[in-house]
Amino acid sequence: MCGIVGLFLKDKSLEPQLGALLSGMLNTMCDRGPDSAGFAIYGAPEAGKAKITVQSANPTADFEGLAEAVGKAVGGEVSLKPKDTHAVLSVPADKAEAAREAIRAARPSVRIMGSGEAIEIYKEVGYPTEVAKRFALAQMTGSHGIGHTRMATESAVTTLGAHPFSTGADECLVHNGSLSNHNNLRRELRHDGMSFETENDSEVAAAYLTWRMNQGLNLGEAMEKGLDDLDGFYTFVVGTKDGFGVVRDPVACKPAVLAETDQYVAFGSEYRALVNLPGIEDAKVWEPEPATVYFWER
C-alpha cells in the first residue's frame, strides 16, 4: 500500500503555488506510506541548460568541488545548488550526458536521481511530511509535479528504492502495486540498452516507458503499449516535460481518483488528497477506469 499524488497545472497563475499545493496533497498520504517519500517538480527550463539532480549519503564531502570537476571534464560552465542530501547541477544542455558520466567518474558514491531541462527529483527514507520539509517542497514552483509515499512490501527501504523513478530525460514514474513480469522485462530492456540502479519493479515500468518513448511514441501511446506488456496490479502516474499520464491495470484494485477543472488536473490515491485544492467543489471528479490511459499534454 502506497500513496500517490499528482498535479498538472493548466493555469500559469497557479505555478507559484505548485509546491505548496503538492505538499498539502502529499501530507494526506502519510499513512499509506510511512517508510519513505519523494517527489518530482517540473520547473521553468533555462535556455541552453539542463539540470541533473544528485543525491549523496555524505553531501558535504561529495558536493565539495563537484561542479568544478564536472565543468572541467565537459569543458563548460557548471553550477551546483545543494539542498540537504541532494543537489541540482546546472550544465550545458548539449553536454548533459557527458556531465552524467563525469559525475560518476568524479564521485562514484553520488547517485543521479534524474535529469532533463525541467525536472528535479527529491526522495529519501523517512516520514513523508519530514521529507517534504527537508527539501522545502512547499516553496517550490513549477508547471506540474508528482509525489509518492512508500510502504515497502517486496524490497528494502532505501533512498534508491523510494519513488519517483526516472530512467529518461524529464521522465518520471510513481507506482502503487506490484508487477509480476518485471524480471523478464528487465532482462529484455537491458538487452536493448536500458540500465537499472535497483531491483525494484517500479524502475522497470519507468524504463519500459522510456524505451517506448525512445521509439518515437508520446507518453500516452507508450502507456497504451504498457497495458499489453506490463503484468500485475498497478496504478501509475507518469510525468514528462510537457505531459502527465495516469493508468490502472485491467483489474484496477488499487485506489485512484482524478479531478479536473479549467485550472488543473489532479490525482490522488484517495479523495482526501484533493479536498484542499482551489475550486475542487466545482471540479469534475471520477475514478479512473480499468485499463484506460488518461493523458494530458501541453
Secondary structure, DSSP 8 states (H G I E B T S, - for coil): --EEEEEEES-GGGGGGHHHHHHHHHHTTGGG-BSEEEEEEE----TTEEEEEEE-SSHHHHHTTHHHHHHHHHTS--EEEEETTEEEEEEEGGGHHHHHHHHHHH-TT-EEEEEESSEEEEEEES-HHHHHHHTTGGG---SEEEEEEE--SSS---TTTSS-EEEETTEEEEEEEEESSHHHHHHHHHHTT---SS--HHHHHHHHHHHHHHTT--HHHHHHHHHHH--EEEEEEEE-SSEEEEEE-SS--S--EEEE-SSEEEEESSGGGTTTSTTGGGSEEE---TT--EEEE-
